Amino acid sequence: IPLPQDMQWSPVFDFRVTELNGDNRPDVLAVGNFSDTEVLTGHYDAGNGNVLLNTGKGSFNSLSIGQSGFAVPGEARSIVSLKTTEGNEVFIIGLQNDSLRVFTKSAAFSKKSILP
């Protein structure tokens, strides 16, 4: 199926399929961007992290950064998820020539935001 339009604005380098909002359907976190382009082309940097919620009908709804709290500007290259000893899921984002970013899945996600 075609991805939502805002997923088409920049390259995606990694994604993580995980359950985010408590509905037992697989959702998607995605990161990307690419700046090592020729001068005439410009940077592909319109992606600042994407959250796609599974509708259960064969499609996904894309959340804005304000809705999700998942903001990853820069050239993100990888997402790794880990479980803490308390059972919480933590997402570690690797960025090109930058520090790691860490997000935790929020219990309040189903109400408003997912990742503080």
C-alpha atoms as one frame of an Amber mdcrd trajectory, in Angstrom:
protein
   0.000   0.000   0.000   1.235   3.548  -0.564   2.600   5.197   2.545   1.065
   8.490   3.731   2.288  11.530   1.804   4.461  12.945   4.590   6.477   9.703
   4.478   7.354  10.551   0.856   9.082  13.884   1.650  12.507  12.446   2.463
  14.322   9.106   2.373  13.650   6.647   5.186  16.770   4.854   6.412  15.290
   2.764   9.191  11.988   1.909  10.767  10.769  -0.053  13.729   7.523  -1.987
  13.743   6.109  -2.034  17.262   2.823  -1.715  19.095   2.513   1.907  20.221
  -1.033   2.735  21.290  -2.433  -0.307  23.063  -4.667  -1.622  20.257  -2.510
  -4.749  19.626  -1.845  -3.772  15.998   1.689  -3.213  14.667   2.522   0.491
  14.264   5.625   2.064  12.685   8.338   4.523  13.741  10.516   5.773  10.865
  13.602   8.001  10.574  15.732   9.317   7.747  16.955  12.411   5.853  20.003
  12.811   3.613  22.263  15.846   3.274  25.190  14.571   1.202  23.720  15.683
  -2.111  24.973  17.810  -4.975  24.442  21.561  -4.718  21.744  21.747  -7.387
  19.659  19.000  -5.794  19.624  20.301  -2.234  19.205  18.315   0.942  16.511
  15.700   1.460  15.723  16.773   5.004  11.972  17.250   5.304  11.559  14.149
   7.457  11.800  14.708  11.180  10.706  11.282  12.338   7.407   9.633  11.492
   4.819   7.739  13.521   2.300   5.641  11.615  -0.619   4.111  13.493  -2.188
   0.981  12.091  -5.899   1.521  11.389  -6.570  -2.207  11.223  -8.033  -1.729
   7.748  -4.861  -2.217   5.733  -3.653   1.366   6.069  -1.876   3.702   8.465
  -2.606   7.151   9.874   0.387   9.454  10.100   0.733  11.552  13.255   2.261
  15.024  13.341   5.213  15.712  15.616   2.860  17.646  17.896   0.586  14.616
  18.206   3.329  12.041  18.670   6.153  13.898  20.404   8.565  11.986  18.137
  10.888  14.679  16.721  14.113  13.495  15.097  15.553  16.258  12.898  18.906
  15.581  11.283  20.273  12.600   9.412  18.902   9.632  11.353  20.232   6.242
  10.310  18.977   3.648  12.770  16.388   2.765  15.395  17.032   0.165  18.053
  14.434  -0.816  20.625  15.237  -2.216  24.041  13.145  -3.379  26.981  14.051
  -2.052  30.417  14.018  -4.254  33.497  10.641  -2.668  34.305   9.298  -3.844
  30.936   9.202  -0.392  29.275  10.226  -0.058  25.647  13.017   2.413  24.843
  13.897   3.573  21.317  17.482   4.659  20.592  17.961   6.686  17.404  21.392
   6.828  15.753  22.159  10.021  13.833  24.913  10.734  11.330  27.687  12.754
  13.078  25.449  13.559  16.060  24.501  12.279  19.502  22.082   9.425  20.061
  18.463  10.333  20.797  16.463   8.260  23.262  12.669   8.055  23.436  10.471
   6.004  25.726   7.007   4.774  24.948   4.548   6.777  27.037   1.526   5.197
  28.696  -0.303   8.425  27.864   0.129   7.822  24.123  -3.355   6.543  23.543
  -4.612   9.884  24.862  -2.199  12.320  23.230   1.517  11.702  22.792   3.715
   8.709  22.475   7.294   9.682  23.008   8.379  12.441  25.388
